């Protein structure tokens, strides 16, 4: 397994743990410093200077147009040394249809979200945890920059709101697909081992395959196929996972035959 993938995997796991620990902690709004906010109301307050000027202006226009078209209020706050804290609630008039993205470079994951109650009806808490983990982790930020992490997260939210909601974040990162492929192959191996005949004259041990079906079924369907079909309409990742499952089952099922042939030749 490539060293780079191992690093990405552990960063993903670490980001998940950090996200679960900090996602609902209201530390960013514990203080109140309204003097840090600009005099004029703008949907983007870039105190940490994460966004280039042109990108910030473009993002402001996009968020204003999106609010005018859909009614969803999306706001962005970047911070580093100091935070305006609770002052943003009055500054932006945050309500049940508001989504506040806070980008803070001091932690392991730069993204945090404050979401109105109406938003949860379309985008559940698990969606926000996955969104934060995918685009806010250190590896993604190092590869793409804080500005692109912010924009990518906002685009994912806007796309889901337009289509009426999402249970998971659209898109299938390569690291996540590899995990689904490994799960599919493992499920196939377990099925192949369970189906090995144990009686003379038996071709396939169907009973054992059915008894073990909850295990290989969860690995293949829930962890191998489910994350793919819910995140991308592309056929190729699904096809590869199915082929991996079949090959794993065939190799495991035929392994006693290979061992018998090797022993006979010896």
C-alpha positions as a Markdown table, in Angstrom:
| # | Residue | x | y | z |
|---|---|---|---|---|
| 1 | Unk | 0.0 | 0.0 | 0.0 |
| 2 | Unk | 1.5 | 3.4 | -1.0 |
| 3 | Unk | 2.9 | 5.5 | 1.8 |
| 4 | Unk | 1.0 | 8.5 | 0.5 |
| 5 | Unk | -2.3 | 6.6 | 0.8 |
| 6 | Unk | -1.5 | 5.5 | 4.4 |
| 7 | Unk | -0.8 | 9.1 | 5.3 |
| 8 | Unk | -4.1 | 10.2 | 3.8 |
| 9 | Unk | -6.0 | 7.5 | 5.5 |
| 10 | Unk | -4.7 | 8.4 | 9.0 |
| 11 | Unk | -5.3 | 12.1 | 8.3 |
| 12 | Unk | -8.9 | 11.2 | 7.4 |
| 13 | Unk | -9.4 | 9.1 | 10.6 |
| 14 | Unk | -7.8 | 11.9 | 12.7 |
| 15 | Unk | -10.0 | 14.5 | 11.1 |
| 16 | Unk | -13.1 | 12.4 | 11.8 |
| 17 | Unk | -12.2 | 12.1 | 15.5 |
| 18 | Unk | -11.4 | 15.8 | 15.7 |
| 19 | Unk | -14.7 | 16.6 | 14.0 |
| 20 | Unk | -16.8 | 14.6 | 16.4 |
| 21 | Unk | -15.0 | 16.2 | 19.3 |
| 22 | Unk | -15.3 | 19.8 | 18.2 |
| 23 | Unk | -18.2 | 20.0 | 15.7 |
| 24 | Unk | -20.8 | 21.1 | 18.3 |
| 25 | Unk | -18.5 | 23.1 | 20.6 |
| 26 | Unk | -19.6 | 26.8 | 20.5 |
| 27 | Unk | -16.1 | 28.1 | 21.3 |
| 28 | Unk | -16.0 | 30.3 | 18.2 |
| 29 | Unk | -19.0 | 32.3 | 19.5 |
| 30 | Unk | -18.0 | 32.5 | 23.1 |
| 31 | Unk | -16.7 | 36.1 | 22.9 |
| 32 | Unk | -18.2 | 39.2 | 21.5 |
| 33 | Unk | -15.9 | 41.6 | 19.5 |
| 34 | Unk | -18.1 | 43.6 | 17.1 |
| 35 | Unk | -15.3 | 46.0 | 16.5 |
| 36 | Unk | -13.6 | 43.4 | 14.3 |
| 37 | Unk | -16.5 | 43.4 | 11.8 |
| 38 | Unk | -16.7 | 45.9 | 8.9 |
| 39 | Unk | -19.1 | 48.8 | 9.0 |
| 40 | Unk | -20.9 | 47.7 | 5.9 |
| 41 | Unk | -22.7 | 44.3 | 5.8 |
| 42 | Unk | -21.1 | 41.8 | 3.5 |
| 43 | Unk | -21.6 | 38.0 | 3.3 |
| 44 | Unk | -17.9 | 37.3 | 3.6 |
| 45 | Unk | -15.6 | 38.6 | 6.4 |
| 46 | Unk | -12.1 | 37.5 | 5.7 |
| 47 | Unk | -10.2 | 38.4 | 8.9 |
| 48 | Unk | -7.5 | 35.7 | 8.2 |
| 49 | Unk | -6.9 | 36.8 | 4.6 |
| 50 | Unk | -7.6 | 33.3 | 3.3 |
| 51 | Unk | -9.3 | 34.5 | 0.1 |
| 52 | Unk | -7.6 | 36.4 | -2.7 |
| 53 | Unk | -9.3 | 39.7 | -3.5 |
| 54 | Unk | -10.9 | 38.7 | -6.8 |
| 55 | Unk | -12.1 | 35.3 | -5.4 |
| 56 | Unk | -13.6 | 37.1 | -2.4 |
| 57 | Unk | -15.5 | 39.5 | -4.6 |
| 58 | Unk | -16.7 | 36.7 | -6.8 |
| 59 | Unk | -17.8 | 34.7 | -3.7 |
| 60 | Unk | -19.7 | 37.7 | -2.3 |
| 61 | Unk | -21.7 | 38.0 | -5.6 |
| 62 | Unk | -22.4 | 34.3 | -5.7 |
| 63 | Unk | -23.7 | 34.2 | -2.1 |
| 64 | Unk | -25.8 | 37.3 | -2.6 |
| 65 | Unk | -27.4 | 35.9 | -5.8 |
| 66 | Unk | -27.9 | 32.5 | -4.2 |
| 67 | Unk | -29.8 | 34.1 | -1.3 |
| 68 | Unk | -31.9 | 36.2 | -3.6 |
| 69 | Unk | -32.8 | 33.2 | -5.7 |
| 70 | Unk | -33.4 | 30.6 | -2.9 |
| 71 | Unk | -33.8 | 32.4 | 0.4 |
| 72 | Unk | -30.9 | 30.5 | 2.0 |
| 73 | Unk | -28.5 | 32.8 | 3.8 |
| 74 | Unk | -24.9 | 31.6 | 3.5 |
| 75 | Unk | -22.1 | 33.5 | 5.3 |
| 76 | Unk | -18.4 | 33.1 | 5.6 |
| 77 | Unk | -16.1 | 34.1 | 8.4 |
| 78 | Unk | -12.3 | 33.5 | 8.4 |
| 79 | Unk | -10.3 | 34.2 | 11.6 |
| 80 | Unk | -7.0 | 33.4 | 13.1 |
| 81 | Unk | -5.8 | 35.4 | 16.2 |
| 82 | Unk | -9.1 | 37.0 | 17.2 |
| 83 | Unk | -12.8 | 36.3 | 16.5 |
| 84 | Unk | -15.8 | 38.6 | 16.5 |
| 85 | Unk | -17.7 | 35.8 | 18.3 |
| 86 | Unk | -21.4 | 36.3 | 19.0 |
| 87 | Unk | -21.3 | 39.7 | 17.3 |
| 88 | Unk | -21.8 | 37.9 | 13.9 |
| 89 | Unk | -25.3 | 36.9 | 14.9 |
| 90 | Unk | -26.6 | 40.5 | 15.1 |
| 91 | Unk | -24.3 | 41.6 | 12.3 |
| 92 | Unk | -25.7 | 39.1 | 9.8 |
| 93 | Unk | -29.1 | 38.6 | 11.3 |
| 94 | Unk | -28.6 | 34.8 | 11.5 |
| 95 | Unk | -31.8 | 32.9 | 11.6 |
| 96 | Unk | -33.2 | 29.4 | 11.0 |
| 97 | Unk | -32.4 | 29.6 | 7.3 |
| 98 | Unk | -28.8 | 30.6 | 7.8 |
| 99 | Unk | -25.5 | 28.7 | 7.3 |
| 100 | Unk | -22.4 | 30.2 | 8.8 |
| 101 | Unk | -19.0 | 28.7 | 7.7 |
| 102 | Unk | -16.2 | 29.6 | 10.0 |
| 103 | Unk | -12.6 | 29.0 | 8.7 |
| 104 | Unk | -10.1 | 29.0 | 11.6 |
| 105 | Unk | -6.5 | 28.1 | 10.8 |
| 106 | Unk | -5.5 | 27.4 | 14.4 |
| 107 | Unk | -6.9 | 23.8 | 14.6 |
| 108 | Unk | -6.4 | 20.6 | 12.8 |
| 109 | Unk | -9.5 | 21.1 | 10.8 |
| 110 | Unk | -10.1 | 24.6 | 9.5 |
| 111 | Unk | -13.8 | 24.4 | 8.9 |
| 112 | Unk | -16.7 | 24.7 | 11.3 |
| 113 | Unk | -20.4 | 25.3 | 10.7 |
| 114 | Unk | -23.3 | 27.0 | 12.5 |
| 115 | Unk | -26.5 | 25.9 | 11.0 |
| 116 | Unk | -30.1 | 27.1 | 11.3 |
| 117 | Unk | -32.8 | 24.6 | 12.3 |
| 118 | Unk | -34.6 | 24.8 | 8.9 |
| 119 | Unk | -31.4 | 23.6 | 7.2 |
| 120 | Unk | -31.2 | 20.4 | 9.2 |
| 121 | Unk | -34.5 | 19.3 | 7.6 |
| 122 | Unk | -32.6 | 19.1 | 4.3 |
| 123 | Unk | -29.0 | 18.4 | 5.4 |
| 124 | Unk | -28.7 | 16.3 | 8.5 |
| 125 | Unk | -25.9 | 16.5 | 11.1 |
| 126 | Unk | -24.0 | 13.6 | 9.5 |
| 127 | Unk | -23.8 | 15.6 | 6.3 |
| 128 | Unk | -22.0 | 18.5 | 8.0 |
| 129 | Unk | -19.6 | 16.1 | 9.8 |
| 130 | Unk | -18.6 | 14.5 | 6.5 |
| 131 | Unk | -18.4 | 17.9 | 4.8 |
| 132 | Unk | -16.1 | 19.2 | 7.5 |
| 133 | Unk | -14.0 | 16.1 | 7.4 |
| 134 | Unk | -13.6 | 16.0 | 3.6 |
| 135 | Unk | -12.7 | 19.6 | 2.9 |
| 136 | Unk | -11.3 | 20.9 | 6.2 |
| 137 | Unk | -8.7 | 18.3 | 6.9 |
| 138 | Unk | -5.0 | 19.2 | 6.9 |
| 139 | Unk | -4.2 | 17.2 | 3.8 |
| 140 | Unk | -6.9 | 18.7 | 1.6 |
| 141 | Unk | -6.0 | 22.2 | 2.8 |
| 142 | Unk | -2.3 | 21.6 | 2.1 |
| 143 | Unk | -3.1 | 20.3 | -1.4 |
| 144 | Unk | -5.7 | 22.9 | -2.4 |
| 145 | Unk | -5.3 | 25.9 | 0.0 |
| 146 | Unk | -7.7 | 27.4 | 2.5 |
| 147 | Unk | -9.5 | 29.4 | -0.1 |
| 148 | Unk | -10.4 | 26.4 | -2.3 |
| 149 | Unk | -11.4 | 24.4 | 0.8 |
| 150 | Unk | -13.9 | 27.1 | 1.7 |
| 151 | Unk | -15.3 | 27.4 | -1.9 |
| 152 | Unk | -15.5 | 23.6 | -2.3 |
| 153 | Unk | -17.5 | 23.2 | 0.9 |
| 154 | Unk | -19.9 | 26.1 | 0.0 |
| 155 | Unk | -20.4 | 24.6 | -3.5 |
| 156 | Unk | -21.3 | 21.2 | -2.0 |
| 157 | Unk | -23.9 | 22.9 | 0.3 |
| 158 | Unk | -25.4 | 25.0 | -2.5 |
| 159 | Unk | -25.8 | 22.1 | -4.8 |
| 160 | Unk | -27.6 | 20.0 | -2.1 |
| 161 | Unk | -29.9 | 22.9 | -1.2 |
| 162 | Unk | -30.8 | 23.4 | -4.8 |
| 163 | Unk | -31.7 | 19.7 | -5.4 |
| 164 | Unk | -33.8 | 19.6 | -2.2 |
| 165 | Unk | -31.3 | 18.1 | 0.3 |
| 166 | Unk | -28.6 | 15.4 | 0.7 |
| 167 | Unk | -27.9 | 12.8 | 3.3 |
| 168 | Unk | -24.3 | 12.5 | 2.3 |
| 169 | Unk | -21.8 | 14.9 | 0.6 |
| 170 | Unk | -21.8 | 14.4 | -3.2 |
| 171 | Unk | -18.6 | 13.2 | -4.8 |
| 172 | Unk | -16.3 | 10.2 | -4.1 |
| 173 | Unk | -12.7 | 11.0 | -3.2 |
| 174 | Unk | -10.1 | 8.5 | -4.3 |
| 175 | Unk | -9.2 | 7.5 | -0.7 |
| 176 | Unk | -12.8 | 6.8 | 0.2 |
| 177 | Unk | -13.3 | 4.8 | -3.0 |
| 178 | Unk | -10.2 | 2.7 | -2.2 |
| 179 | Unk | -11.7 | 1.9 | 1.2 |
| 180 | Unk | -14.9 | 0.8 | -0.5 |
| 181 | Unk | -13.0 | -1.4 | -2.9 |
| 182 | Unk | -11.0 | -3.1 | -0.1 |
| 183 | Unk | -14.3 | -3.7 | 1.8 |
| 184 | Unk | -15.8 | -5.2 | -1.4 |
| 185 | Unk | -12.8 | -7.5 | -1.9 |
| 186 | Unk | -12.8 | -8.6 | 1.7 |
| 187 | Unk | -16.6 | -9.4 | 1.5 |
| 188 | Unk | -15.9 | -11.5 | -1.6 |
| 189 | Unk | -13.1 | -13.4 | 0.2 |
| 190 | Unk | -15.3 | -14.2 | 3.1 |
| 191 | Unk | -18.0 | -15.4 | 0.8 |
| 192 | Unk | -15.5 | -17.6 | -1.1 |
| 193 | Unk | -14.2 | -19.2 | 2.0 |
| 194 | Unk | -17.7 | -19.8 | 3.3 |
| 195 | Unk | -18.7 | -21.5 | 0.0 |
| 196 | Unk | -15.8 | -23.9 | -0.1 |
| 197 | Unk | -17.3 | -27.5 | -0.2 |
| 198 | Unk | -16.8 | -29.4 | 3.1 |
| 199 | Unk | -18.5 | -32.7 | 2.1 |
| 200 | Unk | -17.5 | -35.2 | -0.6 |
| 201 | Unk | -19.4 | -34.6 | -3.8 |
| 202 | Unk | -20.5 | -31.1 | -2.7 |
| 203 | Unk | -19.9 | -28.4 | -5.3 |
| 204 | Unk | -20.7 | -25.3 | -3.2 |
| 205 | Unk | -21.5 | -25.0 | 0.5 |
| 206 | Unk | -24.5 | -22.8 | 0.0 |
| 207 | Unk | -25.7 | -23.2 | 3.6 |
| 208 | Unk | -22.4 | -21.8 | 5.0 |
| 209 | Unk | -22.5 | -19.0 | 2.4 |
| 210 | Unk | -26.0 | -18.1 | 3.6 |
| 211 | Unk | -25.1 | -18.4 | 7.3 |
| 212 | Unk | -22.2 | -16.0 | 6.8 |
| 213 | Unk | -24.2 | -13.7 | 4.6 |
| 214 | Unk | -24.7 | -10.9 | 7.2 |
| 215 | Unk | -20.9 | -10.5 | 7.4 |
| 216 | Unk | -20.0 | -10.5 | 3.7 |
| 217 | Unk | -23.3 | -8.7 | 2.8 |
| 218 | Unk | -22.5 | -5.8 | 5.1 |
| 219 | Unk | -18.9 | -5.5 | 3.8 |
| 220 | Unk | -20.0 | -5.6 | 0.2 |
| 221 | Unk | -23.4 | -3.8 | 0.2 |
| 222 | Unk | -23.2 | -1.4 | 3.1 |
| 223 | Unk | -19.5 | -0.5 | 3.0 |
| 224 | Unk | -18.6 | -1.4 | -0.6 |
| 225 | Unk | -21.6 | -0.4 | -2.7 |
| 226 | Unk | -23.6 | 2.0 | -0.5 |
| 227 | Unk | -21.0 | 4.8 | -0.2 |
| 228 | Unk | -20.5 | 4.7 | -4.0 |
| 229 | Unk | -24.1 | 4.8 | -5.2 |
| 230 | Unk | -25.1 | 7.5 | -2.7 |
| 231 | Unk | -22.2 | 9.9 | -3.6 |
| 232 | Unk | -21.7 | 9.6 | -7.4 |
| 233 | Unk | -23.7 | 8.5 | -10.5 |
| 234 | Unk | -20.5 | 7.3 | -12.2 |
| 235 | Unk | -20.6 | 3.6 | -13.2 |
| 236 | Unk | -16.9 | 2.8 | -13.2 |
| 237 | Unk | -16.3 | 2.9 | -9.4 |
| 238 | Unk | -19.3 | 0.7 | -8.9 |
| 239 | Unk | -18.2 | -1.7 | -11.6 |
| 240 | Unk | -14.7 | -2.0 | -10.1 |
| 241 | Unk | -16.1 | -2.8 | -6.7 |
| 242 | Unk | -18.4 | -5.5 | -8.1 |
| 243 | Unk | -15.4 | -7.0 | -10.0 |
| 244 | Unk | -13.3 | -6.8 | -6.8 |
| 245 | Unk | -16.0 | -8.7 | -4.9 |
| 246 | Unk | -16.3 | -11.4 | -7.5 |
| 247 | Unk | -12.6 | -11.9 | -7.9 |
| 248 | Unk | -12.1 | -12.1 | -4.1 |
| 249 | Unk | -14.8 | -14.7 | -3.9 |
| 250 | Unk | -13.4 | -16.8 | -6.8 |
| 251 | Unk | -9.8 | -16.7 | -5.6 |
| 252 | Unk | -10.8 | -17.6 | -2.0 |
| 253 | Unk | -13.1 | -20.4 | -3.3 |
| 254 | Unk | -10.5 | -21.9 | -5.6 |
| 255 | Unk | -7.6 | -21.6 | -3.1 |
| 256 | Unk | -7.9 | -25.2 | -1.8 |
| 257 | Unk | -7.6 | -26.4 | -5.4 |
| 258 | Unk | -4.5 | -24.4 | -5.9 |
| 259 | Unk | -3.0 | -25.8 | -2.7 |
| 260 | Unk | -3.9 | -29.3 | -3.7 |
| 261 | Unk | -2.2 | -28.9 | -7.0 |
| 262 | Unk | 0.9 | -27.5 | -5.4 |
| 263 | Unk | 1.1 | -30.4 | -2.9 |
| 264 | Unk | 0.6 | -33.0 | -5.7 |
| 265 | Unk | 3.4 | -31.6 | -7.8 |
| 266 | Unk | 5.7 | -31.5 | -4.8 |
